[in-house]
Amino acid sequence: MPPASRSEQQQKYIAGVVYDLIGEVGIENLTMRQIAEAAKVSLGTITYHFPNKRALIAMAMDSGYSLPEDWSEYAGSPTAQLARIALSYALETPRSRWWRFWINHLAMSTRDVELQESQIRRFDKQRRFWIKLLEAGLQQGEIRLDLNIEAVVDELLVAVHGLITLQFVKPTPKMRAYAREKILELIGGLKASPSRSHLMLSS
């Protein structure tokens, strides 16, 4: 992936500030001034790029769904790429700032139609991307032929979002380890036999 531009780096930094603040005070109590002070930039700089809090939250949501910086390391293996994304649903710590932001956003979206529509658009985009990965895996012989790709993706998304909820309900190392184990088990169950993968590579 090409190196991030200065603007992209700044947005990523500000997104991180938004994650931290929303994790502490929630979306409703967050102000543009708080963000500017925490980011150590002027309020004018924040409002120049983001006219209101909603625009800033939308940027933070999009930033959180960007591909990981090590994405190129998994090139050539759609199942490895899917596992890389799915494993992000296993929290590194009980105070994971992205996921704390995400769950606050989800909760707020139950009372805010615009945020709900944004959450739906992001979910649908994620679903299409996961389907694309599994279809590529099928073509490359990594995925079992008997699978209904769209149904599998829907089941995976239900499972990983359920695991996020469990980790917040019971934020223990054991639960985080269980989430990682379950995700790897789910991805592993999709893989074709080594003989089919070998045949696809040889053809």
C-alpha positions in Angstrom: 0.0 0.0 0.0 1.3 3.5 -0.8 2.4 5.6 2.2 -0.3 7.7 3.8 -0.4 11.4 2.8 0.0 14.0 5.5 -3.7 14.7 5.4 -4.5 11.0 5.8 -2.0 10.8 8.7 -3.7 13.8 10.4 -7.1 12.3 9.9 -6.0 9.0 11.4 -4.5 10.9 14.4 -7.7 12.9 15.0 -9.8 9.8 14.6 -7.8 8.2 17.4 -8.5 11.3 19.6 -12.2 10.9 18.8 -12.1 7.2 19.8 -10.5 8.0 23.1 -12.9 10.8 24.0 -16.0 9.0 22.9 -14.9 6.0 25.0 -14.7 8.3 28.0 -17.7 10.7 27.6 -19.9 9.2 24.8 -21.1 10.8 21.6 -23.8 13.0 23.1 -21.4 14.8 25.5 -18.5 15.2 23.0 -17.7 18.7 21.8 -15.6 20.0 19.0 -13.6 22.1 21.5 -12.8 19.0 23.5 -11.5 17.3 20.4 -9.3 20.3 19.4 -7.9 20.5 22.9 -7.1 16.8 23.1 -5.6 16.8 19.6 -3.6 20.0 20.5 -4.8 21.9 17.4 -6.9 25.0 17.2 -10.7 24.8 17.1 -10.5 26.6 13.7 -8.4 23.8 12.3 -10.9 21.2 13.3 -13.9 23.1 12.0 -12.1 23.9 8.7 -11.9 20.2 7.9 -15.0 19.1 9.7 -18.0 21.5 9.8 -19.7 19.7 12.6 -19.4 16.8 15.1 -21.4 14.5 12.9 -18.9 14.9 10.0 -16.0 14.2 12.4 -17.7 11.1 13.7 -18.3 9.9 10.1 -14.6 10.3 9.3 -13.7 8.4 12.5 -16.0 5.6 11.6 -14.6 5.3 8.0 -11.0 5.5 9.3 -11.7 2.6 11.7 -12.7 0.4 8.7 -9.7 1.2 6.6 -7.4 -1.8 5.7 -4.7 -2.5 8.3 -1.2 -1.3 7.6 0.2 -4.8 7.3 -2.4 -5.8 4.7 0.1 -6.4 1.9 1.7 -9.1 4.0 -1.4 -11.2 3.4 -1.6 -10.7 -0.4 -2.3 -13.7 -2.5 -4.3 -15.5 0.2 -8.0 -14.4 0.5 -8.5 -16.6 3.6 -5.5 -15.1 5.3 -6.8 -11.6 4.5 -10.3 -12.6 5.9 -8.7 -14.0 9.0 -6.7 -10.8 9.5 -9.8 -8.7 9.4 -11.9 -11.1 11.4 -9.3 -11.3 14.2 -9.6 -7.6 14.7 -12.9 -8.6 16.4 -10.9 -10.2 19.2 -10.0 -7.3 21.5 -6.3 -6.8 22.4 -7.4 -5.1 25.7 -10.7 -4.6 27.4 -10.4 -0.9 26.6 -9.8 -1.2 22.9 -10.4 2.4 21.8 -11.8 1.6 18.3 -14.3 -0.9 19.6 -15.4 1.3 22.5 -16.0 4.1 19.9 -17.8 1.6 17.7 -20.2 0.3 20.4 -21.0 3.9 21.5 -21.7 4.7 17.8 -24.0 1.6 17.6 -25.9 2.6 20.8 -26.3 6.2 19.6 -27.6 4.9 16.2 -30.6 3.4 17.9 -31.7 7.0 18.7 -30.3 8.8 15.6 -31.6 7.9 12.2 -28.6 9.5 10.3 -26.1 7.5 12.4 -28.1 4.4 11.9 -28.1 4.8 8.1 -24.3 5.4 8.3 -23.9 2.2 10.3 -26.0 0.2 7.8 -24.0 1.5 4.8 -20.8 0.6 6.5 -22.1 -2.9 7.4 -23.3 -3.5 3.9 -19.9 -2.4 2.4 -18.1 -4.7 4.8 -20.4 -7.6 3.9 -19.7 -7.0 0.2 -15.9 -7.0 0.8 -16.0 -10.2 2.8 -18.1 -11.9 0.0 -15.5 -10.7 -2.5 -12.7 -12.2 -0.5 -14.4 -15.6 -0.2 -15.3 -15.6 -3.9 -11.6 -15.0 -4.6 -10.7 -17.8 -2.2 -13.1 -20.1 -4.1 -11.5 -19.3 -7.4 -8.0 -19.9 -6.0 -9.0 -23.2 -4.4 -8.7 -22.1 -0.8 -12.4 -22.3 0.0 -14.6 -25.4 0.0 -16.8 -25.8 -3.1 -19.9 -26.8 -1.2 -20.3 -23.4 0.6 -22.9 -20.8 -0.1 -20.7 -17.7 0.1 -23.3 -15.1 1.0 -24.8 -17.3 3.7 -21.3 -18.0 5.1 -20.4 -14.3 5.3 -23.7 -13.5 7.0 -23.0 -16.2 9.6 -19.4 -15.0 10.1 -20.6 -11.4 10.6 -23.2 -12.5 13.2 -20.5 -14.6 15.0 -17.9 -11.9 15.1 -20.3 -9.2 16.2 -21.6 -11.5 18.9 -18.1 -12.1 20.1 -17.5 -8.3 20.4 -20.6 -8.1 22.6 -19.4 -11.0 24.8 -16.0 -9.4 25.3 -17.6 -6.2 26.5 -20.0 -8.0 28.8 -17.2 -10.1 30.2 -13.9 -8.3 29.6 -11.5 -11.0 30.7 -8.3 -12.5 29.1 -10.1 -15.8 28.9 -13.0 -14.3 26.9 -10.6 -12.5 24.5 -8.7 -15.8 24.0 -11.9 -17.6 23.3 -12.8 -14.9 20.7 -9.5 -15.5 18.9 -9.9 -19.2 19.1 -13.5 -19.2 17.8 -12.6 -16.9 14.9 -9.7 -19.0 13.7 -12.0 -22.1 14.1 -14.7 -20.5 11.9 -12.2 -19.4 9.2 -10.5 -22.8 9.3 -13.8 -24.5 8.7 -14.1 -22.8 5.3 -10.9 -24.0 3.9 -10.7 -26.5 1.1 -8.7 -29.7 1.5 -5.0 -29.4 0.8 -5.4 -31.7 -2.3 -7.8 -29.2 -3.9 -5.6 -26.2 -3.1 -2.7 -28.1 -4.7 -4.7 -28.9 -7.8 -5.8 -25.3 -8.2 -2.2 -24.0 -7.9 -1.0 -26.6 -10.5 -3.6 -25.9 -13.1 
